[in-house]
Amino acid sequence: MRKLAAFLVLGILGIVSIAIPSEAFAATIKPVASTASPAGFHARTKTPETPTLRLTGTIESGDAERLRDILVRLQAVAPASANVPLATIELSSLGGSLSEGIKIGQLLKSYKVVAVVRKQDLCLSACALALLGGTAVRAAAAYPHDCNVEVGGKVAFHNFFLDRSELREQTHDDPVASRLQGFADARGGAAMLIRYAADLGLPPTFVANLMARPVEEYQYLETIGEFLELNLCPIGLERPSLPMSHQAANVCNNSLPAPAPVSSMIVGPIASPQVRQYMLERVQDGLNAAKARGRLADQLATWSVMRTREEVDKLYDDLRAAGVALPEILGPTFEVAVNQGGRYRAVCYVSLSPTDPDRYDIVLQGPRSLADATRLPPANARRMFLYDRRDVANQRPTSIDRDLFSLEPRDADQQQVPPLSSGRVPGRQDVARP
């Protein structure tokens, strides 16, 4: 009798139950208590419209079909509301079949199931690949709803390998045929992985880095940059303990089409009474550079409009409502400049809420005018942009069975972050007080 491949627990929180014969699925099914996650971390599991599944154990052939049957029945008796994921699935597995892990991830994506790794759990290899498919986000996303890895949960990827027990018997006494079969299987596995990554919108470097590693080495989901690249987000991430100016620089850098070295940045605060006027003058500079003519150019050139606080605020709000790229003023506002060839050039304007780490606004300074950011933060975890991409969000294990994990040290250049300058941006003309 084959080993128990996966342990699926279906929790409908006492609202709905689904009859699934245990002998057919070789699994045990029981309700998941609403206290499965720490208070305030994954509030969706406390609402009746989102049932919870739990998958544990080695992922083996046939598990995806078993999960599909459960999701089909769940969808029939407890359909998800509009823009709400069908369910949450908690993953805890050391891995297993590459193809089956990918199939499970495809199911999670297709049925809009959110995958979560709890802080006490491990999700490795095929399990980690399945996790990548469970990134459904509701329309009105708010942290930490629809996030995927509780801080403390371990997620790691590694290169796939061929299982000797899966080789066809006819190649047992034929070394050449065995090599050809192994090559064909490896090529098929690589193609499957590449297609899966492309369907999820993952960067090509993900597959390249994975396949370049020895099979015994694990690549942990650890840094902010890795979470962002894989469309995942950590649960339990607080605001970074950095000055607001440094947070503004990180937001800017994460929003730029090509990030700049932190050491090349300088951040200057814009005095709160003059923020709107200062930003309107940047719009005026852009119109002048483009030699634009029209009502807006005339308004900005009229001192009477720019003279009083009330008129400035009204014009600012009107322009934002009309779609002009101007940041919403939420609190401390900063101009971020980058050293380019010995000269500092403003690249971003960032306004941060002092109380809500998920509330900030940013516009970019283009060659002639202000523009909206092209790289956007994840809707369910905007706070991730407050960090440098090299910052660790979920620490890898420090001591664990070395036969199971490879404790690869971090590169020295990633441990030391160049300093960031703060102060007045060189060459900026500060607005005179009225």
C-alpha positions in Angstrom: 0.0 0.0 0.0 1.4 3.4 -1.1 2.4 5.9 1.5 0.1 8.6 2.6 0.9 11.3 0.1 -0.8 14.3 1.6 -2.9 15.0 4.6 -5.8 17.4 3.8 -7.9 19.0 6.5 -11.0 20.8 5.5 -12.3 23.5 7.9 -15.6 25.1 7.1 -15.9 26.7 10.5 -19.1 24.9 11.2 -21.0 26.5 8.3 -20.7 23.9 5.5 -19.4 20.3 5.4 -18.4 18.2 2.4 -18.7 14.5 2.4 -15.4 13.1 1.1 -14.9 9.3 1.6 -11.6 9.0 3.5 -10.9 5.6 2.0 -11.0 7.2 -1.5 -8.6 10.0 -0.7 -6.4 8.3 1.9 -6.7 11.4 4.1 -8.1 12.5 7.4 -10.6 15.4 7.3 -11.5 17.5 10.3 -12.4 21.1 11.1 -9.6 23.7 11.4 -10.0 25.8 14.6 -10.4 29.5 14.1 -7.4 29.9 16.4 -5.0 28.3 13.9 -3.3 31.6 13.3 -2.2 34.3 15.7 -4.7 37.1 16.3 -4.6 39.8 13.7 -2.4 37.9 11.3 -4.7 36.1 8.9 -8.1 37.5 9.7 -9.7 35.9 6.6 -9.7 32.5 8.3 -12.0 33.8 11.0 -14.7 34.7 8.4 -17.3 32.1 7.3 -17.0 32.8 3.6 -13.4 31.5 3.4 -12.9 27.8 4.5 -9.5 26.5 5.3 -7.7 23.4 4.0 -4.4 22.0 5.3 -2.0 19.9 3.2 0.8 18.0 4.9 3.1 15.1 4.1 5.1 14.0 1.0 3.6 15.2 -2.3 3.1 12.2 -4.6 1.4 11.3 -7.8 -2.4 11.7 -7.6 -2.5 14.4 -4.9 -3.4 17.1 -7.3 -6.5 15.2 -8.5 -7.5 14.6 -4.9 -7.2 18.3 -4.2 -9.1 19.1 -7.4 -12.0 16.9 -6.3 -12.1 18.7 -2.9 -12.1 22.1 -4.6 -14.8 21.2 -7.1 -17.1 20.1 -4.2 -16.2 23.1 -2.2 -17.0 25.4 -5.1 -20.4 23.7 -5.5 -21.5 23.9 -1.9 -19.7 27.1 -0.8 -18.9 29.3 -3.8 -16.7 32.2 -3.1 -18.1 35.7 -3.1 -17.1 38.1 -5.8 -13.4 39.1 -5.6 -12.9 36.8 -2.6 -10.6 33.7 -2.7 -12.4 30.4 -2.6 -10.4 29.1 0.3 -7.1 29.2 2.2 -4.8 26.2 2.1 -2.0 25.8 4.7 1.0 24.0 3.4 3.5 21.9 5.4 5.6 19.5 3.4 9.2 18.5 2.8 8.3 18.2 -0.9 8.0 15.3 -3.3 7.0 15.1 -7.0 8.0 18.1 -9.1 5.1 17.6 -11.6 2.6 17.1 -8.8 3.8 20.2 -6.9 3.3 22.2 -10.1 -0.1 20.7 -10.8 -1.2 21.7 -7.2 0.1 25.3 -7.8 -1.8 25.5 -11.1 -5.0 24.3 -9.2 -4.5 27.0 -6.5 -4.2 29.6 -9.2 -7.1 28.4 -11.2 -9.5 28.1 -8.2 -8.2 31.3 -6.6 -7.0 29.6 -3.4 -4.6 31.4 -1.1 -1.7 29.3 0.1 -0.1 30.0 3.5 2.9 28.6 5.3 2.5 29.1 9.1 5.4 30.1 11.3 5.8 26.6 12.7 5.8 24.9 9.3 8.2 23.9 6.6 7.4 24.1 2.9 10.2 22.8 0.7 10.9 21.8 -2.9 7.7 20.7 -4.6 5.7 22.3 -1.8 7.4 25.7 -2.4 6.5 25.4 -6.1 2.9 24.8 -5.1 2.9 27.8 -2.9 3.7 30.1 -5.8 0.4 29.3 -7.3 -1.6 30.3 -4.2 -1.3 34.1 -4.5 -4.9 35.2 -5.2 -5.6 38.7 -3.9 -9.1 40.1 -3.1 -10.1 43.3 -4.8 -10.0 45.4 -1.5 -6.7 44.0 -0.3 -5.4 45.1 3.0 -2.4 43.8 4.9 -2.1 40.9 5.9 -5.1 39.5 4.1 -4.0 37.1 1.3 -0.4 37.1 2.3 1.5 33.8 2.2 4.3 33.2 4.7 4.1 33.9 8.4 7.5 35.2 9.7 9.2 32.1 11.1 7.8 29.7 8.4 10.5 28.2 6.3 10.1 28.1 2.5 12.9 26.8 0.3 13.4 25.8 -3.3 16.0 23.5 -4.8 16.9 22.0 -8.2 14.9 19.0 -9.1 16.5 15.5 -9.5 15.6 12.2 -11.1 14.2 9.5 -8.8 15.9 6.1 -9.6 12.7 4.3 -8.6 10.8 6.0 -11.4 13.1 4.8 -14.2 11.4 2.4 -16.6 12.3 -1.2 -16.2 13.4 -1.7 -19.8 16.4 0.6 -19.2 17.7 -1.4 -16.3 20.3 -3.3 -18.3 20.9 -0.7 -20.9 23.1 2.2 -19.7 22.8 4.2 -23.0 19.0 4.0 -22.9 19.1 5.0 -19.3 21.2 8.1 -20.0 18.9 9.0 -22.9 15.8 8.5 -20.7 17.4 10.6 -17.9 18.2 13.4 -20.4 14.7 13.4 -21.8 13.1 13.4 -18.3 15.4 16.2 -17.2 14.5 18.2 -20.3 10.8 17.6 -19.7 11.1 18.7 -16.1 13.0 21.9 -17.0 10.3 22.7 -19.7 7.5 22.1 -17.2 9.2 24.4 -14.6 9.8 27.2 -17.2 6.2 27.1 -18.4 4.9 27.2 -14.8 7.1 30.2 -13.9 6.1 32.0 -17.1 2.4 31.4 -16.4 2.8 32.9 -12.9 4.7 35.9 -14.3 7.9 35.1 -12.5 11.2 36.5 -13.7 13.4 34.2 -15.9 16.2 34.5 -13.3 14.1 32.4 -10.9 14.3 29.2 -13.0 17.9 30.0 -14.1 19.1 30.4 -10.5 17.2 27.3 -9.3 18.6 25.0 -12.0 22.1 26.3 -11.5 22.3 25.2 -7.9 23.4 21.7 -6.8 20.3 19.6 -5.9 21.4 19.4 -2.2 21.4 23.2 -1.8 18.2 25.0 -0.8 17.4 28.6 -1.8 15.4 30.1 1.0 12.7 32.7 0.7 14.3 35.3 2.8 14.7 38.8 1.5 12.2 41.5 0.6 13.4 41.3 -3.0 12.8 37.6 -3.2 9.2 38.0 -1.8 8.6 40.7 -4.4 10.0 38.8 -7.3 7.9 35.7 -6.4 4.6 37.7 -5.8 4.5 36.5 -2.2 4.3 38.6 1.0 5.3 38.0 4.6 2.7 37.9 7.5 3.9 39.8 10.5 6.1 42.4 8.8 6.3 45.6 10.8 7.3 49.0 9.7 11.2 49.2 9.4 13.0 50.9 12.2 14.5 53.5 9.9 14.2 57.3 9.7 11.3 58.4 7.5 13.8 59.8 5.0 15.4 56.3 4.6 11.9 54.8 4.1 11.2 57.4 1.5 14.4 56.5 -0.3 13.5 52.8 -0.3 10.0 53.6 -1.7 11.6 55.6 -4.4 14.2 53.0 -5.3 11.6 50.2 -5.4 9.5 52.3 -7.7 12.2 53.2 -10.2 12.4 51.2 -13.5 16.0 50.5 -12.6 17.0 50.7 -8.9 19.9 53.0 -8.1 22.7 52.4 -5.6 21.7 53.5 -2.1 25.0 55.3 -1.7 24.2 57.5 -4.6 21.0 58.9 -3.1 20.3 62.0 -1.0 17.0 62.7 0.6 15.7 66.2 1.5 12.5 66.9 3.5 10.1 69.5 2.0 8.8 71.8 4.7 5.1 70.9 5.3 3.6 74.4 4.8 5.1 74.6 1.3 4.8 71.0 0.0 1.9 71.7 -2.4 3.4 74.9 -3.7 6.7 73.2 -4.2 5.2 70.4 -6.2 3.1 72.8 -8.3 6.4 74.6 -9.2 7.8 71.3 -10.4 4.8 71.0 -12.7 5.4 74.5 -13.8 9.1 73.7 -14.5 8.0 70.8 -16.7 5.6 73.0 -18.7 8.3 75.6 -19.2 10.7 73.0 -20.3 8.2 71.8 -22.8 7.3 75.3 -23.8 3.7 74.4 -23.2 0.9 76.9 -23.6 -2.6 76.8 -22.3 -4.8 77.5 -19.3 -2.8 75.4 -16.9 0.5 77.1 -17.9 -1.2 80.4 -17.5 -2.6 79.5 -14.0 0.7 78.3 -12.7 2.4 81.4 -14.1 0.0 83.7 -12.3 1.4 84.8 -8.9 -2.0 85.6 -7.6 -3.0 81.9 -7.8 0.2 80.7 -6.1 0.2 83.4 -3.4 -2.4 82.2 -0.9 -2.5 78.8 0.8 -6.2 78.3 0.0 -5.6 78.9 -3.8 -2.6 76.6 -3.8 -4.5 73.8 -2.1 -7.5 74.2 -4.4 -5.4 74.1 -7.6 -3.4 71.1 -6.2 -6.6 69.1 -5.5 -8.1 70.1 -8.9 -5.0 69.0 -10.8 -4.8 65.7 -8.9 -8.5 65.0 -9.7 -7.8 65.8 -13.4 -5.0 63.1 -13.4 -1.9 65.2 -13.1 0.9 63.2 -11.5 1.1 64.8 -8.0 1.5 62.9 -4.7 -1.3 62.7 -2.1 0.2 64.5 0.9 -0.2 62.0 3.8 2.5 63.3 6.1 6.3 64.0 5.9 7.2 64.5 2.3 10.6 64.1 0.7 12.5 64.8 -2.5 14.9 62.0 -3.4 17.8 62.8 -5.7 20.4 60.6 -7.3 24.0 61.4 -8.1 24.5 61.1 -11.9 27.9 62.0 -13.1 28.7 64.2 -10.2 25.4 66.1 -10.3 22.3 65.4 -8.2 19.0 65.0 -10.1 15.6 64.7 -8.4 14.0 61.3 -9.3 11.2 60.9 -6.8 8.8 62.8 -4.5 7.5 60.6 -1.7 4.9 61.4 1.0 4.5 59.0 3.9 1.8 58.4 6.5 3.4 58.5 9.9 0.8 56.0 11.4 0.0 53.5 8.6 3.0 51.8 6.9 0.8 50.8 3.9 -0.2 54.4 3.1 2.2 56.5 1.1 2.3 58.1 -2.3 5.0 58.7 -4.9 5.5 60.4 -8.2 8.6 60.2 -10.4 10.5 63.1 -11.8 10.9 62.5 -15.5 13.2 64.4 -17.9 10.5 67.1 -18.4 7.6 66.4 -16.1 6.3 64.4 -13.2 5.0 60.9 -13.8 3.3 58.1 -12.0 5.5 55.2 -10.8 5.8 52.3 -13.2 6.7 49.7 -10.6 3.9 49.3 -8.1 4.0 47.8 -4.6 1.9 44.6 -4.0 -1.7 45.6 -3.1 -1.8 43.3 -0.1 1.5 44.4 1.4 2.5 47.9 0.3 4.8 48.2 3.3 7.3 46.0 1.6 8.4 49.0 -0.5 9.5 50.7 2.8 12.4 48.2 2.9 15.6 47.8 0.9 15.2 44.8 -1.4 18.2 43.2 0.4 16.6 43.4 3.8 15.8 40.1 5.4 12.1 39.6 6.0 12.1 36.0 7.1 15.4 34.6 8.6 16.6 31.3 7.3 17.3 28.5 9.9 20.5 29.0 11.9 20.8 25.4 13.2 19.0 22.5 11.7 19.7 19.0 10.2 22.5 19.6 7.7 21.5 16.5 5.7 18.2 18.3 4.9 19.3 21.9 4.6 22.3 23.6 3.1 23.2 26.6 5.3 24.8 28.8 2.6 26.3 32.0 4.1 25.1 35.3 2.7 27.5 37.2 0.5 29.7 39.8 2.3 28.5 42.6 0.0 24.9 42.0 1.1 25.7 42.3 4.7 27.0 45.9 4.5 24.6 48.5 3.1 26.2 51.8 2.0 25.1 54.8 4.0 22.3 57.0 2.8 22.7 60.8 3.0 19.9 62.9 4.4 19.6 66.7 4.3 19.0 69.4 1.8 19.1 68.3 -1.8 21.9 70.1 -3.6 20.7 72.7 -6.2 17.1 72.6 -4.9 15.5 76.0 -4.6 13.4 75.9 -1.4 10.1 77.7 -1.4 10.2 81.0 0.5 7.8 81.3 3.4 4.7 83.6 2.8 
